[in-house]
Amino acid sequence: MGARLRVFLTREQDRSLLKLRTADVPQKVKDRAEVIRLNAHGWYVEKIAVHFNWTPQTVKEVLHKWQKLGVEGLWELPGRGVKPKLSEVDIIFFFGRMPKN
């Protein structure tokens, strides 16, 4: 068995991900945020997969996206149809302000 996949969060990141549970965002985003929090709090990939009725590979993909993209990785990637975007309101909700350029 390989090394366990584990993410680490700052207190601020943990609070921001927790706030997403009550935010007006898609359920998939809420679930992905919770997957990240559970892993950071010590849950193994397999246990999270059972909890959400997902495959372990899906959980790993969510964790890898978080490591690579941060909060942007919680939202759907562009594909066919309407292109979902992280709106200014979402950015302000997560960071408390717009990032400086």
Residue pairs with C-beta under 8 A, 6 or more apart in sequence:
4 44
4 45
5 39
5 45
5 60
5 63
5 64
6 39
6 40
7 36
7 39
7 40
7 63
7 66
7 67
8 40
9 17
9 36
9 37
9 40
14 37
14 40
16 71
16 94
16 95
17 33
17 34
17 36
17 37
18 33
18 37
19 93
19 94
20 29
20 30
20 33
20 74
20 94
21 30
21 33
21 34
23 30
23 93
25 90
26 75
26 76
26 84
28 76
29 74
29 75
31 52
32 62
32 65
32 66
32 73
32 74
33 74
35 48
35 52
35 59
35 62
35 63
36 62
36 63
36 66
38 48
38 51
39 45
39 48
39 59
39 63
43 51
45 56
45 59
45 60
45 63
46 56
48 54
48 59
49 55
49 56
49 58
49 59
52 59
62 73
65 73
65 74
66 73
66 74
71 86
71 94
72 86
75 84
75 85
75 86
76 84
78 84
88 98
91 98
91 99
92 98
